[in-house]
């Protein structure tokens, strides 16, 4: 289904363009007005996705008409189908709700700046401009059909997020922002090198044909000797972004020290896009080469699960713990994708959505604790908060349930699908291989459950400490947006078909 | 939908509705409590209608389903055969009775919204689990019980000392042996989820091989998937992995530890977990899938290796059960907390059920072993619920969980005493109570399984069970009065439980007694009805209560020996001296400590597994992550870059810069000077140079070119 006009593209680019005016307008809009404007801007892509899903369904691909065409680069279009829908929906959901959440959180952050550094951070307009650019550009990456288009949107998402960390982050934010910028660019540039080589050799940068509505097997157009190096470059670039073990070390810094609403976007939404890109871009371009690589990335993914879980257990800083948990969760996505089975890949994409809901809730929880207890992030200084903040603790519990796959949460479905995919790989081997796989999963999921619910216990249960003694429940300005995210997670658990049915169809058609 | 289908849906959906309403109507306070409990009553009535329909209809089956996730071929549906109907009937009524008890027991608790939400959620999940027609819906209920138990075990999450289980301050091998509610909840969740991973992998394997989650369809293609797995040598690993969830949920060794500390929740929750829900999920799993595995074995009869794999599986189950039964019974002998005795006993009795269900697969008549497991499930559900509820009343009355603070309560709590006496004797296996018949059937199945060790453990455990049951009743109600009880008696604060609490456990005690007395007559008919149409079980021959004299003598002598020993120990002066001697230093005391510290298994888990991972996590973070990984990328790489840059700068300044700006001009000047020196004006100098140049040219032309 090709749309008459580039609705998706417009809905992504318009907010980015309009947001440039926010720094000029924030004096007249005030902080509430600016927040409202930013939120409304982000509702545009959300509304476009919702409208298309409602109007045409997600069963088949829906694309913009080609809005840019060039001999050497190819065609730019935007694609919403079963595969991109789970990502688009979760990005829309999280970016809009966290935009509302930002208002109260950043109030607190600005007060902190005022108190500790005598002001100095750029104001509301700049915050929301960067936030909108970052969020809308993520949507752009997910919907892209061309390598250059994908890369451009990736860049547009990286620079604002870099500035958000540099302006509003914690700790040594200048250095950490730079670290984030360098690392993500190492990833992006390695990816770009692969993309350029592939595109120039093949004569097109399209990985999806927006007119024939099917993936382009670019790999077939390349000389055989060039294919594996290109796949390796693309994958390595994406692995940096995905924070796979070995190239993960930037993530705990960036996600822990970013302003919390930005962490809530970075951690679940941004990095997981790399997992999507493996399925959307790399596999269809080079099915045979990626399948060969997958025998190595599967153990890498499993190891990342265990390693991230172990590192999370060692953390005292709540945000850092969540950051390591993201590393571990990306391991599930990589493992699921690497099975190259319909269940495993669909599970990985579902896990993107489940993790988005879960991590958004958990980072928001960390934010609530920071706001309500004056910057408190150290878990060892917390305790006994369940009786003082019952709503927050319920939402945090739901967040942990999403990342560990306990019903009623969307995470249950992704866990089932990923494990089914892995089971498919396991029964392909010997009894020893099968048993080893089960054992690794026991350890990995055991660790995930342990760090999740041990953290729940350490923060919310037991007796209060002197820091948490006088804690009070946060208001609806913080909890309201979180409740919306949680409700969406539960609804998606009850009606998983909304996402799963189109996703399964899309994955099956890609895997062939 | 016909009425039976409506009943099938209402039975599990209503408790879920109750959970949601508990949350929404929390303002109604006591009214909300009553609503939450009465919805369970309606659910129980509905389960009764359903059971009536299933048992009386010729096909013995009610099914209902609606599409849920079409792309996975997944329906939300129920499959109520005679087994599921019986399970649902027992579970729903027990939960309702425990709900009534909770109305009074939890009346003053500030966290009642949470309590009723998870209580009803628990019941709904358990009913969904036993009625599900496919593996995913079953898993959903399965995980639901896990979540609810986590929340309810940790209900008193502020972790006051008096809410803990175990002796505060006590350590074994350096590991604390007391557990706060939130710690116990965490343990329950982590232990059971470890098993669930195996369950889920098994579900995935079955789905991949059969393309469906539907349990009846998986049963009908049992031969195919089993032979596929057997051909690859994966049948036994698969069966064990698939059953891991059941082992963990039903607290079989080595997953038993979570159940022991699950006492930190309100006593009503203990009753719920131990009698009706949660731990019985694993037993149901074996009741449901045992026949399917057996069917697969029958279809694979031509392949000896495959058939052997299934037999080995049943042997593992039987042995795990027998060992757990014995292992946990020994710990019940010395427990000081009333509820802890019951907790050990639950794990031990679950071991009996596993023993029966494992033996079933090895004996001649599969169905009789299966029904031995079922009848023990049924009798245990009743007497254990009654025991826990009674224990809750006693603990409430004496304000202490320790047996040491009880004694001589037979007078003020006459009805509770009667109830606990009957049910404890049923637990002990004293005829003609229900527990006697079902335990006898289990031991008989163990004998027929041909595993001598399993049979021996089963018989010995019967003696241990009789001893600790006797000890429990005597120390609570008849043993010498503790200071605590004397003080309460003086203050006139000892009283019988209130009717709302009393009625549920008196009802259950009466049922245990009546059913036991009538068992020789009604038992076979009940079991015939329950096994008439069980998925994959096929035609079942008639049942009869028959008592093998030799075996009966063995088990009865163990039972009465245990009871007598308990009586001697706690009611006679000689016994008192013996106990005092055991308390002094010596091997008896060492043995007691060993049992009291749970064979040090918990300590080993914490030392080796928990400690190991904690060490790996800490050391991995401190040394590998922070020094190697972080150091490489953020110290070594930047430092190398810095070093390279320094080097480059040195080169730039020292070589390039000086080269171009100092050395080159200097060279040029020097060359100029030399040339100037050549320009001497003397002709012979020029001539000399001319010939030198010519010679060089000739040399080059001749030799080089």
Interface residues (C-beta under 8 A of the other chain):
Chain A: X179 X246 X248 X249 X250 X307 X310 X311 X313 X314 X315 X343 X384 X386 X387 X401 X404 X406 X407 X408 X412 X415 X416 X419 X420 X421 X422 X423 X424 X426 X427 X430 X431 X434 X435 X437 X438 X441 X442 X445 X446 X447 X449 X450 X453 X454 X457 X460 X461 X462 X463 X496 X497 X500 X501 X503 X504 X505
Chain B: X68 X69 X70 X71 X72 X136 X139 X140 X143 X144 X146 X147 X150 X154 X157 X158 X159 X180 X181 X182 X183 X185 X186 X189 X190 X193 X194 X197 X198 X200 X201 X202 X203 X204 X205 X207 X208 X209 X229 X232 X233 X234 X236 X237 X238 X241 X613 X614 X616 X617 X618 X620 X621 X622 X625 X629 X630 X633 X634
